[in-house]
Amino acid sequence: MNGGSGRDEVESEHDHGEGAEHDHTQAQPPGATSRESIDGTTYRTSVPAMDCASCASKVERSVRSLSGVEAVDPRPATGTLVVGYDPDATTAGAIRTQVETAGYDVADTETETLSVPSMDCSSCAGTVESALGRIEGVLDYDARPASGRVVVTYDPGRATRGDVVAGVENAGYEVVEGEAERASVWRSRRAVKTGVGALLLLAGIVVEYLGVPNPTLTAVLGRTITLDWALYVFAAAVAGQAILRNGWYSAKARSLDIDFLMSAGVLGAVAVDLPFEAATLAVLFSVSELLEQYSMDRARTSMSELMDLSPDTATVTRDGEEETVAVEDVAIGDRVVVRPGERIPVDGTVVEGTSAVDESPITGESVPIDATEGDEVYAGSIVEEGYLEVEATAPAGESTLAKVIDLVEDAERDKSDRERFIDRFADYYTPVVVGLAVVTAAGPPLFGAPLETWFTRGLTLLVVACPCAFVISTPVSVVSGITSAARNGVLIKGGDRLEAMGDVDAIALDKTGTITTGDLGVTDVVALNGATEDEVLRCAASLERRSEHPIATAVCEYADERGVTERDVENFESITGEGVRADLDGITHYAGKPALFEDLGFDLEHAHVETDGGLAVGADIEPAACDHGTYLDLVNDVVPRLQSEGKTAILVGTEDELEGVVAVADTVRPEAERSIARLRDRGIDRIVMLTGDNERTARAIAAQVGIDEVRADLLPEEKVEAVREMVDASAANDDARLPWNRTAGGVAMVGDGVNDAPALAAATVGVAMGAAGTDTAIETADVALMADDLTRLPYLVALSRRANRVIETNVWSSLGVKAVLAAGAPFGLVSVVHAVVIGDMGMSLAVTGNAMRLANVRPDDEA
């Protein structure tokens, strides 16, 4: 249950206004109402001077004048403004400007993340959110029971961190500072009280049913108090202390949650003289809560294991002396000493030593790498042998591992379609069943039916009304799946991405750096029109030296290896999708695709060559004789032959004369063919290669790895269009129309996360290859494969699909059990014991245990 928070799931947009919290969720204090439904991106901020209806109207009019604004909700009582807008039409910064144009300052905000380990179910989260919603100055809140954290954004001018902490604690939940280790559930005070209550309940049963003397103790208000009655009441009082306390907080927060319902049930049973039912409910529900807490702690353990990967201290050398410091005190540029068996504490570059380094905690790659001087290493990696000195390149809080941990923790924030469906369902389910419970308990006795019988049945329905098991079924599965993936080198940015990846039915793959290694090398140099091979290389390398394209890098490296010197370069220009142009020693030269030289008017069918035919490293190129010596047919012979071998041909020349051809080739990843086959085994029938390379080269590479659909010669914008076409085709072919997932199907785009960013954004799920240490890839992709290992892609599909199956199993089994119990309770076929043990305790344990099975999906299965 939401506890009245009124939160909607929204998609964030990256252009923030200063001081505004701009998140995937919006939170609304209880009782606050929006004038309109806010379905787009939400901008939420504090406007302290907006303190009356007139002020609110002025701000609203100003903001509404902005194109793209869909909904405006000014709240003068709290000085808060919530705006829904279309991110394609406007930005948060523009909205902030409109507020200031109306004469009102936008306050800066602060965000705190609080650890609340005892908040371990959706009911607890609703109570906490309701309490936070009543604190003046609190702008946004997001309670995450699966990780036991609350993220709160507030206006520091009207609230403090202490106010926020007090609000959470006043709701009955302790805020733990730092990452203090939580004591065992079974040694807690609640566990002790529950045990005492269980013993008292057992003693009452023995007295009542086994012939043990049951003396009358006293009489109160005309009621004879017997020993068994007293034992039952004491059992309910001892075991139910936490229930009644939490129920009181829920009542204050006006939250119709499980604690409130159980408190009403216990007190009601005692009031109508059903002490056995009251004691049974208190004891069994307390046991259920303890078991749920225990299972949730187990689910959180997988997340805490990520945090344990980074050491707390580091050994640094300062002024020639070694000293041990807290890892937070390591500054950029510090030399960190790491000995065999130790974990590297920060990201850095090796400046001394050589060692095998196990990077599996970051990349998931099980084979250690050989790290030597100049190599980059990551925090959390293990030095297996040898001695390393590492120069820190980032503080501990900004290491690759820290980013992974932060993103995994935040992944709970982004709810999937299934989670949103369940939340909406719970909003209706609980009030309906509670109403049915009241009618069952009070209706028949009005017509002379036995009060005790029907009250017990109503009490059973009251227990059934709690939706905890199926509400928690999805988030606990999401957390389990995402943390399992992170430990295996796959970073999934949220539950919505996990779900979407499990639904994709088509995958688009970039060629260079994804299907191939991206390590290009020169294979052929053909000199034309009297030039020598070295002259061709000298010209090509001079032109390509200022380009960042991988082909340019390969040409320059090859020229360096041959000792070829450069020429003076001026007026360099990159010709998008075709090549480069520059003045070499005052003469304009070009290097690029054959189409570039065709546009310049060259006859590529009759290019004259040097007498020796040029250097042919990888192909046997034989010139033909003509009246002017020898020639090559570049269009119909040389270039197609090179392309058929998976090579890319680069022509070099001036505006008047061709000087030569340079061919480069990429290496296909050894695991690519196997990974493509595994994707098809997983049901991905449509796999498409998208590349800016030429058609022949692309098809040669595709044939090697088993891809039969190729889109080549694509400019960046054409890649985006190709992905959008695939997404439209996937939607058109989709037959899945489940209530929670109206957009099943979709397309995953796999690329390098930087050059392919527009195409990644256009896909249903964007997957970045080799993201370890690459901030842009980690931050922009929906999923990041931390290592350059394509086998992680079929693993990702397998994990996501199993996660979706686990979630569906959890949801439907929870709903099914609740439906059976709710149907049987009014007819006396289901008791309070059944409702608690099966419907609450049993199903909560079952869905959590089922979710934990996701840890068993491993990349080794795809190897």
ZAMARGU-4260 file (C-alpha; in steps of 0.2 Angstrom, whole numbers, plus 5000, padded with zeros to 4 digits):
<rodrens>
0) 5000/5000/5000 | 5006/5017/4996 | 5001/5025/5013 | 4993/5040/5004 | 5009/5045/4996
5) 5001/5047/4979 | 5017/5043/4969 | 5017/5041/4951 | 5031/5033/4941 | 5038/5045/4929
10) 5053/5046/4917 | 5067/5058/4921 | 5075/5070/4910 | 5093/5075/4912 | 5092/5094/4911
15) 5090/5099/4929 | 5086/5116/4935 | 5097/5121/4949 | 5091/5116/4966 | 5077/5105/4960
20) 5076/5087/4963 | 5072/5079/4947 | 5069/5060/4949 | 5059/5045/4942 | 5046/5047/4956
25) 5035/5060/4963 | 5029/5060/4981 | 5014/5070/4987 | 5009/5073/5005 | 4993/5065/5011
30) 4978/5075/5007 | 4987/5085/4993 | 4978/5083/4976 | 4984/5087/4958 | 4973/5097/4947
35) 4978/5085/4933 | 4986/5069/4930 | 5005/5071/4928 | 5010/5057/4916 | 5026/5065/4909
40) 5043/5070/4917 | 5040/5079/4934 | 5049/5094/4940 | 5047/5097/4959 | 5055/5111/4969
45) 5052/5123/4984 | 5045/5140/4981 | 5045/5147/4999 | 5038/5164/4995 | 5023/5156/4987
50) 5012/5156/5003 | 4995/5160/4998 | 4982/5156/4985 | 4985/5172/4975 | 5004/5168/4974
55) 5000/5150/4969 | 4989/5157/4955 | 5002/5169/4949 | 5016/5155/4948 | 5004/5143/4940
60) 4999/5156/4926 | 5017/5160/4922 | 5022/5141/4921 | 5007/5137/4911 | 5013/5149/4898
65) 5027/5138/4894 | 5025/5127/4879 | 5026/5108/4884 | 5019/5110/4902 | 5006/5097/4904
70) 5001/5100/4923 | 5004/5112/4936 | 5001/5109/4955 | 5006/5123/4966 | 5004/5120/4985
75) 5005/5136/4995 | 5003/5127/5011 | 5020/5118/5009 | 5028/5130/4997 | 5030/5116/4985
80) 5028/5117/4966 | 5025/5101/4955 | 5025/5102/4936 | 5022/5089/4924 | 5030/5092/4907
85) 5035/5085/4890 | 5054/5084/4890 | 5054/5085/4871 | 5046/5102/4872 | 5054/5110/4887
90) 5066/5108/4902 | 5067/5110/4920 | 5078/5125/4919 | 5065/5134/4908 | 5051/5130/4921
95) 5062/5137/4935 | 5065/5153/4924 | 5046/5155/4923 | 5044/5154/4942 | 5057/5167/4944
100) 5049/5178/4930 | 5033/5177/4941 | 5043/5185/4955 | 5047/5170/4966 | 5064/5163/4970
105) 5067/5144/4969 | 5075/5137/4984 | 5090/5125/4984 | 5087/5108/4990 | 5096/5094/4999
110) 5094/5075/4997 | 5097/5063/5011 | 5098/5044/5010 | 5093/5036/5027 | 5096/5018/5032
115) 5080/5011/5040 | 5083/4992/5041 | 5067/4989/5050 | 5057/4995/5036 | 5056/4979/5027
120) 5039/4978/5018 | 5028/4989/5008 | 5016/4992/5022 | 5031/4999/5032 | 5036/5010/5018
125) 5019/5017/5016 | 5019/5022/5035 | 5036/5030/5033 | 5031/5040/5018 | 5015/5046/5026
130) 5025/5053/5041 | 5037/5061/5029 | 5023/5069/5019 | 5017/5079/5034 | 5034/5087/5037
135) 5035/5105/5031 | 5049/5108/5019 | 5050/5089/5013 | 5048/5090/4995 | 5050/5072/4989
140) 5053/5055/4997 | 5055/5037/4991 | 5055/5023/5003 | 5063/5007/4997 | 5059/4992/5008
145) 5069/4980/4998 | 5085/4989/5002 | 5079/4997/5019 | 5083/5014/5013 | 5073/5031/5012
150) 5078/5045/5000 | 5072/5061/5006 | 5073/5078/4997 | 5069/5094/5007 | 5071/5113/5008
155) 5085/5116/5020 | 5077/5133/5024 | 5062/5125/5031 | 5068/5108/5037 | 5083/5100/5043
160) 5090/5082/5043 | 5085/5081/5061 | 5067/5084/5056 | 5068/5071/5043 | 5075/5058/5055
165) 5063/5063/5068 | 5049/5060/5056 | 5054/5043/5052 | 5057/5038/5070 | 5040/5045/5075
170) 5033/5033/5063 | 5040/5019/5073 | 5056/5015/5063 | 5074/5017/5069 | 5086/5027/5058
175) 5103/5018/5058 | 5118/5029/5055 | 5131/5023/5043 | 5132/5004/5039 | 5130/4997/5056
180) 5128/4979/5056 | 5111/4973/5061 | 5109/4961/5075 | 5101/4944/5071 | 5082/4945/5070
185) 5080/4930/5082 | 5090/4939/5095 | 5079/4955/5094 | 5067/4961/5108 | 5053/4957/5097
190) 5058/4939/5095 | 5060/4937/5114 | 5042/4944/5117 | 5035/4934/5103 | 5043/4918/5111
195) 5036/4923/5128 | 5019/4926/5120 | 5020/4909/5111 | 5023/4900/5128 | 5009/4909/5136
200) 4997/4904/5121 | 5003/4886/5123 | 5000/4886/5142 | 4982/4893/5139 | 4979/4879/5127
205) 4985/4866/5139 | 4974/4873/5153 | 4958/4874/5142 | 4959/4858/5132 | 4970/4846/5142
210) 4961/4845/5159 | 4973/4856/5168 | 4964/4865/5183 | 4957/4881/5177 | 4953/4891/5192
215) 4943/4907/5192 | 4955/4921/5196 | 4943/4936/5198 | 4928/4945/5191 | 4930/4961/5181
220) 4915/4971/5175 | 4904/4956/5177 | 4916/4945/5167 | 4923/4930/5176 | 4942/4929/5173
225) 4949/4912/5172 | 4967/4906/5171 | 4966/4901/5152 | 4957/4918/5148 | 4971/4927/5157
230) 4985/4917/5149 | 4978/4921/5131 | 4976/4940/5135 | 4994/4941/5142 | 5000/4931/5126
235) 4991/4944/5115 | 4998/4959/5126 | 5016/4953/5126 | 5017/4946/5108 | 5007/4960/5101
240) 5016/4975/5108 | 5025/4979/5092 | 5009/4976/5082 | 4999/4989/5093 | 5013/5001/5093
245) 5015/5001/5074 | 4996/5001/5072 | 4996/5017/5083 | 5008/5025/5071 | 4999/5019/5056
250) 4983/5026/5063 | 4991/5043/5066 | 4997/5042/5048 | 4980/5038/5042 | 4988/5022/5033
255) 4977/5007/5031 | 4991/4995/5032 | 4994/4978/5039 | 4999/4985/5057 | 4983/4995/5058
260) 4973/4980/5052 | 4981/4968/5064 | 4980/4980/5079 | 4961/4982/5075 | 4960/4963/5074
265) 4968/4960/5091 | 4959/4973/5100 | 4943/4969/5092 | 4945/4950/5097 | 4948/4955/5115
270) 4933/4967/5115 | 4921/4954/5110 | 4928/4941/5122 | 4938/4930/5110 | 4955/4930/5119
275) 4961/4914/5110 | 4959/4922/5093 | 4968/4938/5099 | 4982/4928/5106 | 4984/4917/5091
280) 4983/4932/5079 | 4996/4942/5089 | 5009/4927/5091 | 5007/4920/5073 | 5008/4938/5065
285) 5023/4942/5075 | 5031/4926/5070 | 5027/4930/5052 | 5034/4947/5053 | 5050/4940/5060
290) 5052/4928/5046 | 5048/4941/5033 | 5062/4952/5041 | 5074/4937/5041 | 5070/4933/5023
295) 5072/4952/5018 | 5089/4953/5027 | 5094/4938/5017 | 5089/4947/5001 | 5099/4962/5006
300) 5114/4952/5010 | 5118/4951/4991 | 5118/4970/4990 | 5129/4972/5005 | 5142/4960/4997
305) 5145/4972/4984 | 5149/4986/4997 | 5161/4974/5005 | 5172/4972/4989 | 5181/4989/4993
310) 5193/4989/5008 | 5190/5002/5021 | 5209/5007/5022 | 5223/5010/5010 | 5242/5010/5012
315) 5249/5025/5004 | 5267/5032/5002 | 5269/5050/5008 | 5286/5058/5010 | 5294/5042/5007
320) 5285/5033/5022 | 5270/5021/5021 | 5255/5025/5031 | 5238/5017/5033 | 5223/5029/5030
325) 5205/5028/5028 | 5201/5024/5009 | 5190/5041/5009 | 5206/5050/5013 | 5215/5044/4998
330) 5217/5059/4986 | 5220/5059/4967 | 5238/5057/4964 | 5242/5048/4980 | 5253/5032/4977
335) 5244/5017/4984 | 5253/5001/4989 | 5244/4985/4986 | 5252/4968/4991 | 5248/4950/4985
340) 5231/4945/4991 | 5225/4963/4995 | 5211/4972/4986 | 5214/4988/4976 | 5206/5002/4986
345) 5204/5015/4973 | 5203/5017/4954 | 5221/5021/4947 | 5235/5018/4935 | 5249/5006/4939
350) 5266/5016/4941 | 5277/5002/4948 | 5276/4983/4948 | 5268/4969/4939 | 5254/4957/4944
355) 5240/4946/4939 | 5224/4955/4944 | 5207/4947/4947 | 5194/4960/4940 | 5179/4949/4942
360) 5171/4959/4956 | 5170/4973/4943 | 5169/4965/4926 | 5163/4948/4930 | 5178/4941/4920
365) 5185/4926/4929 | 5202/4926/4920 | 5214/4938/4929 | 5222/4951/4918 | 5241/4955/4918
370) 5243/4973/4925 | 5259/4982/4922 | 5265/5000/4922 | 5253/5011/4913 | 5238/4999/4915
375) 5222/5005/4923 | 5215/4995/4938 | 5199/4996/4947 | 5194/4997/4966 | 5188/4980/4972
380) 5200/4970/4961 | 5212/4958/4969 | 5230/4958/4967 | 5234/4939/4966 | 5253/4940/4965
385) 5267/4952/4964 | 5268/4970/4971 | 5259/4985/4964 | 5260/5004/4967 | 5245/5012/4960
390) 5242/5031/4957 | 5224/5036/4962 | 5215/5043/4947 | 5198/5045/4957 | 5193/5047/4975
395) 5185/5032/4983 | 5167/5039/4981 | 5169/5041/4963 | 5177/5024/4958 | 5169/5012/4946
400) 5164/5001/4960 | 5156/5015/4969 | 5146/5020/4954 | 5140/5002/4952 | 5135/5001/4970
405) 5126/5018/4969 | 5117/5013/4953 | 5112/4995/4960 | 5105/5003/4976 | 5095/5016/4966
410) 5089/5003/4954 | 5074/5000/4966 | 5068/5017/4963 | 5063/5014/4945 | 5048/5003/4946
415) 5043/4991/4932 | 5026/4990/4924 | 5022/4974/4934 | 5026/4984/4950 | 5015/4998/4945
420) 5001/4987/4941 | 5003/4978/4958 | 5003/4995/4967 | 4987/5000/4958 | 4979/4983/4962
425) 4983/4984/4980 | 4975/5001/4982 | 4959/4994/4977 | 4961/4976/4984 | 4964/4981/5002
430) 4949/4993/5005 | 4937/4981/4996 | 4943/4966/5007 | 4942/4976/5023 | 4925/4982/5019
435) 4920/4964/5016 | 4928/4959/5033 | 4917/4973/5042 | 4901/4967/5033 | 4905/4949/5037
440) 4909/4953/5056 | 4894/4964/5059 | 4881/4960/5046 | 4875/4942/5051 | 4874/4946/5070
445) 4862/4960/5066 | 4850/4947/5061 | 4853/4935/5076 | 4868/4925/5069 | 4881/4920/5082
450) 4893/4935/5085 | 4908/4925/5089 | 4907/4914/5074 | 4905/4929/5062 | 4917/4940/5071
455) 4930/4926/5069 | 4927/4925/5050 | 4928/4944/5048 | 4944/4944/5058 | 4951/4931/5046
460) 4946/4942/5031 | 4955/4956/5040 | 4971/4946/5039 | 4968/4941/5021 | 4966/4960/5017
465) 4985/4963/5019 | 4993/4963/5001 | 5011/4961/5008 | 5015/4945/4999 | 5011/4950/4982
470) 5016/4968/4984 | 5034/4963/4989 | 5034/4949/4976 | 5041/4960/4962 | 5053/4972/4971
475) 5062/4958/4980 | 5064/4949/4964 | 5071/4964/4955 | 5084/4967/4969 | 5089/4949/4969
480) 5091/4949/4950 | 5100/4966/4949 | 5112/4962/4962 | 5116/4945/4955 | 5119/4953/4938
485) 5131/4966/4946 | 5141/4952/4954 | 5143/4944/4937 | 5149/4960/4928 | 5132/4966/4921
490) 5125/4983/4928 | 5106/4984/4926 | 5100/5002/4930 | 5083/4998/4936 | 5068/4986/4938
495) 5060/4993/4922 | 5076/4989/4912 | 5077/4971/4919 | 5059/4968/4914 | 5061/4976/4897
500) 5076/4966/4893 | 5067/4950/4897 | 5053/4955/4885 | 5064/4960/4870 | 5062/4949/4854
505) 5075/4958/4843 | 5093/4964/4846 | 5103/4976/4836 | 5122/4975/4837 | 5135/4987/4832
510) 5150/4979/4823 | 5166/4988/4828 | 5169/4985/4846 | 5154/4974/4849 | 5155/4959/4837
515) 5173/4963/4833 | 5187/4967/4846 | 5189/4985/4838 | 5207/4982/4837 | 5210/4986/4819
520) 5226/4984/4809 | 5233/4988/4792 | 5232/4973/4780 | 5236/4980/4763 | 5244/4996/4755
525) 5242/4998/4736 | 5252/5012/4728 | 5245/5021/4713 | 5251/5033/4700 | 5269/5032/4704
530) 5268/5034/4722 | 5277/5022/4734 | 5270/5013/4748 | 5278/5023/4761 | 5272/5039/4753
535) 5254/5032/4753 | 5256/5028/4772 | 5264/5045/4775 | 5249/5054/4767 | 5236/5043/4775
540) 5244/5044/4793 | 5246/5063/4791 | 5227/5065/4787 | 5221/5053/4800 | 5232/5059/4814
545) 5219/5071/4820 | 5204/5059/4818 | 5197/5049/4833 | 5190/5035/4822 | 5197/5018/4826
550) 5202/5016/4807 | 5213/5032/4809 | 5221/5025/4824 | 5226/5009/4815 | 5233/5018/4800
555) 5244/5029/4812 | 5250/5015/4822 | 5255/5005/4807 | 5264/5021/4800 | 5273/5023/4816
560) 5279/5005/4816 | 5286/5007/4799 | 5295/5023/4804 | 5285/5034/4792 | 5286/5053/4796
565) 5272/5065/4795 | 5269/5079/4783 | 5263/5097/4788 | 5244/5097/4791 | 5233/5113/4789
570) 5214/5115/4788 | 5209/5098/4794 | 5191/5094/4791 | 5181/5078/4795 | 5168/5074/4782
575) 5154/5065/4791 | 5152/5047/4786 | 5164/5048/4771 | 5182/5053/4777 | 5194/5067/4781
580) 5201/5082/4771 | 5217/5093/4775 | 5230/5102/4766 | 5247/5093/4766 | 5262/5104/4762
585) 5249/5117/4755 | 5240/5104/4744 | 5223/5098/4748 | 5222/5079/4751 | 5208/5067/4755
590) 5206/5050/4763 | 5190/5040/4764 | 5178/5029/4756 | 5178/5026/4738 | 5161/5035/4736
595) 5171/5051/4742 | 5182/5050/4727 | 5168/5046/4715 | 5160/5062/4721 | 5177/5071/4716
600) 5175/5064/4699 | 5188/5050/4698 | 5188/5035/4687 | 5190/5021/4699 | 5189/5007/4686
605) 5205/5012/4678 | 5218/5017/4692 | 5236/5016/4687 | 5248/5007/4699 | 5267/5008/4702
610) 5277/4994/4692 | 5279/4983/4707 | 5260/4983/4710 | 5262/4990/4728 | 5263/4981/4744
615) 5250/4967/4746 | 5250/4962/4764 | 5234/4951/4765 | 5228/4949/4747 | 5236/4944/4730
620) 5232/4959/4720 | 5238/4958/4702 | 5237/4973/4691 | 5232/4972/4672 | 5242/4979/4657
625) 5236/4994/4647 | 5244/5006/4635 | 5250/5017/4649 | 5258/5003/4660 | 5247/4994/4672
630) 5231/4998/4681 | 5219/4991/4694 | 5200/4991/4693 | 5196/4998/4711 | 5177/4998/4709
635) 5174/4980/4702 | 5190/4971/4708 | 5201/4977/4722 | 5189/4985/4734 | 5175/4971/4732
640) 5189/4958/4735 | 5195/4967/4751 | 5178/4969/4757 | 5173/4951/4754 | 5188/4947/4766
645) 5180/4958/4780 | 5192/4973/4776 | 5189/4991/4774 | 5197/5000/4760 | 5202/5018/4762
650) 5207/5028/4747 | 5220/5042/4748 | 5224/5056/4735 | 5222/5074/4730 | 5208/5082/4720
655) 5217/5078/4704 | 5226/5061/4707 | 5223/5045/4717 | 5239/5040/4727 | 5234/5023/4734
660) 5223/5012/4744 | 5225/5007/4762 | 5215/4992/4769 | 5212/4988/4787 | 5203/4974/4796
665) 5195/4971/4812 | 5196/4955/4823 | 5180/4945/4826 | 5178/4942/4845 | 5181/4923/4847
670) 5165/4921/4858 | 5154/4931/4845 | 5148/4916/4835 | 5144/4906/4851 | 5135/4921/4859
675) 5124/4924/4843 | 5119/4905/4843 | 5115/4906/4862 | 5104/4921/4859 | 5094/4912/4846
680) 5093/4897/4858 | 5085/4910/4870 | 5072/4914/4857 | 5079/4930/4850 | 5075/4926/4832
685) 5079/4943/4824 | 5097/4949/4826 | 5103/4963/4816 | 5120/4971/4813 | 5120/4990/4811
690) 5136/4997/4805 | 5143/5012/4797 | 5155/5001/4788 | 5153/4996/4770 | 5141/4982/4764
695) 5153/4969/4759 | 5164/4970/4775 | 5149/4970/4786 | 5142/4955/4777 | 5158/4946/4778
700) 5159/4948/4797 | 5140/4944/4799 | 5143/4928/4789 | 5157/4923/4801 | 5146/4925/4817
705) 5129/4919/4810 | 5120/4935/4808 | 5109/4935/4792 | 5102/4953/4793 | 5114/4968/4790
710) 5111/4986/4788 | 5128/4994/4782 | 5134/5011/4777 | 5124/5019/4790 | 5127/5037/4797
715) 5124/5040/4815 | 5106/5047/4812 | 5102/5032/4800 | 5107/5020/4814 | 5094/5029/4825
720) 5081/5027/4812 | 5085/5009/4809 | 5083/5005/4828 | 5066/5015/4828 | 5060/5004/4813
725) 5065/4988/4823 | 5055/4995/4838 | 5040/4998/4827 | 5041/4981/4819 | 5043/4973/4836
730) 5027/4982/4843 | 5017/4977/4827 | 5022/4959/4829 | 5018/4958/4848 | 5003/4948/4854
735) 5006/4950/4873 | 4993/4961/4880 | 4995/4958/4899 | 4987/4970/4911 | 5004/4975/4918
740) 5013/4976/4902 | 5005/4984/4887 | 5022/4985/4878 | 5029/4968/4879 | 5042/4965/4866
745) 5055/4978/4861 | 5073/4980/4854 | 5089/4980/4863 | 5103/4990/4855 | 5121/4984/4859
750) 5135/4996/4856 | 5150/5005/4864 | 5140/5017/4875 | 5148/5033/4868 | 5148/5033/4849
755) 5132/5024/4848 | 5123/5034/4861 | 5109/5040/4850 | 5105/5023/4844 | 5106/5016/4862
760) 5093/5029/4867 | 5081/5025/4853 | 5081/5007/4858 | 5069/4999/4871 | 5085/4994/4881
765) 5102/5001/4877 | 5117/4990/4881 | 5134/4997/4882 | 5149/4985/4880 | 5165/4986/4890
770) 5159/5000/4902 | 5171/4997/4916 | 5180/5013/4920 | 5169/5023/4907 | 5158/5036/4916
775) 5148/5040/4900 | 5144/5022/4896 | 5139/5018/4915 | 5128/5034/4916 | 5119/5034/4899
780) 5116/5015/4896 | 5101/5006/4902 | 5112/4991/4905 | 5131/4991/4905 | 5142/4975/4902
785) 5157/4980/4912 | 5169/4968/4902 | 5172/4966/4884 | 5164/4949/4884 | 5149/4946/4873
790) 5144/4930/4882 | 5137/4942/4895 | 5123/4946/4882 | 5114/4929/4882 | 5117/4929/4901
795) 5108/4945/4902 | 5094/4939/4892 | 5093/4923/4902 | 5093/4932/4918 | 5080/4945/4913
800) 5068/4932/4906 | 5070/4921/4922 | 5067/4936/4932 | 5051/4940/4923 | 5045/4922/4925
805) 5049/4923/4944 | 5040/4939/4946 | 5024/4932/4937 | 5025/4916/4947 | 5026/4926/4963
810) 5012/4938/4958 | 5000/4925/4952 | 5003/4913/4966 | 5001/4927/4979 | 4985/4933/4971
815) 4978/4915/4969 | 4981/4911/4988 | 4974/4927/4993 | 4958/4924/4982 | 4956/4906/4989
820) 4957/4912/5007 | 4946/4927/5004 | 4933/4916/4996 | 4933/4903/5010 | 4934/4915/5025
825) 4915/4920/5025 | 4910/4902/5024 | 4921/4897/5039 | 4932/4886/5028 | 4948/4897/5033
830) 4953/4901/5050 | 4964/4915/5057 | 4978/4902/5058 | 4977/4898/5039 | 4976/4916/5035
835) 4992/4921/5044 | 5002/4905/5041 | 4998/4902/5023 | 4992/4919/5017 | 5004/4931/5025
840) 5019/4921/5033 | 5020/4907/5020 | 5018/4917/5004 | 5030/4931/5010 | 5043/4917/5013
845) 5039/4908/4997 | 5040/4924/4986 | 5056/4929/4994 | 5064/4912/4992 | 5058/4910/4974
850) 5066/4927/4970 | 5083/4922/4978 | 5084/4908/4965 | 5089/4922/4952 | 5107/4921/4960
855) 5108/4904/4952 | 5108/4911/4935 | 5127/4912/4930 | 5137/4917/4914 | 5145/4900/4915
860) 5129/4893/4908 | 5132/4903/4892 | 5150/4898/4890
</rodrens>
